[in-house]
Amino acid sequence: MASVAQWHASPRRGASMITDSGTGEVRVPLSLFHLDQHQGDVDLVLSRAEAAELQELLSVLTAGRPVSVAAAR
């Protein structure tokens, strides 16, 4: 069995995130890879709160501070 450390996910090329205004779900299309070999595609499904929390964490990790998506537009 392959080690989890050899797997990664990347945003699916040419695909856009989808939001459902009724449920608040955010779907992030991902491609899964084992080493560098494509293994399949999945959607990461997040609640609105989970998506906001992930966005804040990623902005801290990349920019060193929280960045509002609404303010960036």
C-alpha positions in Angstrom: 0.0 0.0 0.0 1.2 3.5 -0.8 2.2 5.9 1.9 -0.1 8.8 2.4 2.9 11.1 2.2 3.2 10.2 -1.5 -0.3 11.5 -2.3 -1.3 15.1 -3.0 -4.2 17.0 -4.3 -4.2 20.0 -6.6 -6.9 22.3 -7.9 -8.4 20.7 -11.0 -7.2 22.5 -14.2 -9.9 24.5 -15.9 -12.5 23.9 -13.2 -14.0 26.6 -11.0 -15.2 26.4 -7.4 -19.0 26.2 -7.1 -21.1 27.6 -4.3 -24.7 26.6 -3.5 -26.6 29.6 -2.3 -29.3 27.4 -0.8 -27.1 25.1 1.4 -24.0 27.4 1.6 -21.8 24.5 0.4 -18.6 25.3 -1.4 -17.3 22.7 -3.8 -13.6 22.8 -4.7 -12.7 20.5 -7.7 -9.5 18.6 -7.0 -7.2 16.2 -8.9 -5.6 13.5 -6.8 -2.0 12.3 -7.5 0.2 9.5 -6.3 3.6 10.9 -6.7 3.1 12.7 -10.0 0.6 10.2 -11.6 -3.0 11.3 -11.8 -5.3 9.0 -9.9 -8.7 10.7 -10.3 -10.8 13.7 -9.5 -12.9 14.5 -6.5 -14.7 17.5 -5.0 -13.8 18.9 -1.6 -17.1 19.9 -0.1 -17.1 22.5 2.6 -19.7 24.3 4.6 -19.7 28.1 4.3 -18.1 28.3 7.7 -15.4 25.7 6.9 -14.6 27.5 3.6 -14.2 30.8 5.4 -12.0 29.2 8.0 -9.8 27.5 5.4 -9.5 30.8 3.4 -8.4 32.6 6.6 -5.8 30.0 7.4 -4.4 29.9 3.9 -4.2 33.7 3.8 -2.2 33.7 7.1 0.1 31.0 5.7 0.7 32.7 2.4 0.5 36.4 3.3 1.3 36.3 7.0 -2.0 37.9 7.9 -5.7 37.3 7.4 -6.9 38.7 4.0 -10.6 39.1 3.3 -11.7 37.7 -0.1 -14.4 40.4 -0.3 -11.8 43.1 0.3 -9.5 41.7 -2.4 -12.2 42.1 -5.1 
